[in-house]
Amino acid sequence: MKTLQKGFTLIELMIVVAIIGILAAIAVPAYQDYTIKSKVSETASLMAPVKTAIDIAFSEGTQINNLGSLSVDQLGVGSAAQYSGKYVSFVTFGPTAGGSAPYIIACLRTEGATGRNLALGTADSTCVQWDASSSGANLRWDVASSLSVTPAGQTGITPAKYRPKN
């Protein structure tokens, strides 16, 4: 008389559990990096009004080496604190070293100062900088690998794996 096997053996179950464990060990850190990167992407949306104002000033004839020294009133934008969000504390701009072109810096909030868990990991209290360069009649904005200035209360540049792409 034949008996049919019912269920799984212990070794088969252990293999399945090991495979799930390996997949989880890879997926959890990747997911954490992804969520931080999505929070850092708020910098790109909040710097957009300043970027647009600088682009307009350039298209209206302001020389590239004068763009960073324009005031918020001349550009028609608000103060740095007006551009803030859930993860971004402020957006500022100025001239790069030597005054050759403008930059825009968007800084992430400091977790301890907010009194809540922002889950920004190593991006906590860091900044993302975009540098402008002339590309014919337009400006080209690139994410910088270092900061022209480190604003007060910030720890430096956002780690490369979290920064937006150009």
C-alpha positions as CSV (number, residue, x, y, z in Angstrom):
1,M,0.0,0.0,0.0
2,K,1.3,3.4,-1.0
3,T,1.2,6.3,1.4
4,L,1.3,9.9,0.1
5,Q,3.6,12.4,1.7
6,K,1.7,15.1,3.5
7,G,3.4,18.4,4.4
8,F,7.0,19.5,4.3
9,T,10.1,18.0,5.9
10,L,12.0,20.0,8.5
11,I,14.9,20.6,6.1
12,E,12.6,22.0,3.4
13,L,11.2,24.5,5.9
14,M,14.6,25.5,7.1
15,I,15.7,26.2,3.6
16,V,12.7,28.4,2.9
17,V,13.3,30.3,6.2
18,A,17.0,30.8,5.3
19,I,16.1,32.1,1.8
20,I,13.6,34.6,3.3
21,G,16.2,35.7,5.8
22,I,18.8,36.4,3.1
23,L,16.3,38.3,1.0
24,A,15.3,40.4,4.1
25,A,18.9,41.1,4.9
26,I,19.3,42.7,1.5
27,A,15.9,44.3,1.1
28,V,15.6,46.1,4.5
29,P,18.8,48.3,4.1
30,A,17.9,49.1,0.5
31,Y,14.4,50.1,1.5
32,Q,15.7,52.4,4.3
33,D,18.0,54.1,1.8
34,Y,15.1,54.5,-0.6
35,T,12.9,56.1,2.0
36,I,15.7,58.6,3.0
37,K,16.3,59.4,-0.7
38,S,12.6,60.1,-1.2
39,K,12.6,62.5,1.8
40,V,15.7,64.3,0.5
41,S,14.0,64.7,-2.8
42,E,11.9,67.4,-1.1
43,T,14.9,69.7,-1.5
44,A,14.5,69.6,-5.3
45,S,10.9,70.8,-5.2
46,L,11.5,73.5,-2.6
47,M,14.5,75.0,-4.5
48,A,12.4,75.2,-7.7
49,P,11.0,78.7,-7.1
50,V,14.4,80.2,-6.5
51,K,15.8,78.3,-9.5
52,T,13.0,79.7,-11.7
53,A,13.6,83.2,-10.5
54,I,17.4,83.0,-11.2
55,D,16.6,81.4,-14.7
56,I,14.3,84.3,-15.5
57,A,16.9,86.9,-14.4
58,F,19.5,85.2,-16.6
59,S,17.1,85.1,-19.6
60,E,16.3,88.8,-19.1
61,G,20.0,89.6,-19.5
62,T,21.6,89.5,-16.0
63,Q,25.2,88.2,-16.4
64,I,25.8,84.8,-14.9
65,N,28.5,86.1,-12.5
66,N,26.0,88.7,-11.1
67,L,23.1,86.2,-10.5
68,G,24.3,85.0,-7.1
69,S,24.6,88.4,-5.7
70,L,21.0,89.5,-6.5
71,S,18.7,90.1,-3.5
72,V,15.5,88.2,-2.7
73,D,13.6,91.4,-3.6
74,Q,15.4,91.7,-7.0
75,L,14.6,88.1,-7.8
76,G,11.0,88.4,-6.4
77,V,11.4,85.4,-4.1
78,G,10.8,85.0,-0.4
79,S,13.3,84.7,2.4
80,A,15.2,81.4,3.1
81,A,12.8,80.4,5.9
82,Q,9.8,80.7,3.6
83,Y,10.9,77.7,1.6
84,S,10.6,75.0,4.2
85,G,8.8,71.7,4.3
86,K,8.4,68.6,6.4
87,Y,12.1,67.6,5.9
88,V,13.7,70.8,4.5
89,S,14.4,73.7,7.0
90,F,15.3,76.4,4.5
91,V,16.6,77.2,1.0
92,T,19.2,79.8,0.3
93,F,21.3,81.0,-2.6
94,G,24.4,83.0,-3.4
95,P,27.5,83.3,-5.7
96,T,29.9,80.3,-5.9
97,A,33.6,80.8,-5.1
98,G,35.0,83.6,-7.1
99,G,31.5,84.8,-7.9
100,S,31.4,83.0,-11.2
101,A,27.9,81.6,-11.0
102,P,25.0,81.2,-8.6
103,Y,24.3,78.3,-6.3
104,I,21.2,77.2,-4.4
105,I,21.4,75.3,-1.1
106,A,18.5,73.4,0.4
107,C,19.1,72.2,4.0
108,L,17.5,69.3,5.7
109,R,16.0,69.6,9.2
110,T,17.9,68.6,12.3
111,E,16.0,65.7,13.9
112,G,16.7,66.8,17.5
113,A,15.5,70.3,16.9
114,T,12.1,69.2,15.6
115,G,11.4,66.9,18.5
116,R,10.2,64.2,16.2
117,N,11.8,61.3,14.4
118,L,12.4,62.3,10.7
119,A,14.2,59.1,9.9
120,L,16.8,60.9,7.8
121,G,19.7,58.7,8.9
122,T,23.1,60.2,7.9
123,A,21.3,62.9,5.8
124,D,20.1,64.6,9.1
125,S,21.3,68.2,9.3
126,T,22.9,68.1,5.8
127,C,22.4,70.2,2.7
128,V,22.1,69.7,-1.1
129,Q,23.6,72.2,-3.4
130,W,22.9,73.0,-7.0
131,D,25.4,75.0,-9.1
132,A,24.5,76.9,-12.2
133,S,26.5,77.0,-15.4
134,S,25.9,78.7,-18.7
135,S,24.7,76.4,-21.4
136,G,24.2,78.7,-24.4
137,A,21.1,80.9,-23.7
138,N,20.1,78.8,-20.7
139,L,21.4,77.9,-17.3
140,R,22.3,74.3,-16.5
141,W,21.8,73.2,-12.8
142,D,23.9,70.4,-11.5
143,V,24.0,68.8,-8.0
144,A,27.3,69.7,-6.4
145,S,29.6,67.3,-4.7
146,S,30.6,69.9,-2.0
147,L,29.1,73.0,-0.5
148,S,30.2,76.5,-1.3
149,V,29.3,77.4,2.3
150,T,28.0,75.4,5.2
151,P,25.1,77.2,6.7
152,A,25.0,77.5,10.5
153,G,23.6,74.5,12.3
154,Q,24.2,72.2,9.3
155,T,26.8,69.4,9.3
156,G,27.8,69.4,5.6
157,I,26.8,67.9,2.3
158,T,24.1,65.2,2.0
159,P,25.7,61.8,1.3
160,A,25.9,61.1,-2.4
161,K,23.6,58.0,-2.3
162,Y,20.8,60.3,-1.1
163,R,21.3,63.3,-3.3
164,P,19.0,63.9,-6.3
165,K,20.4,63.2,-9.8
166,N,21.0,66.0,-12.2
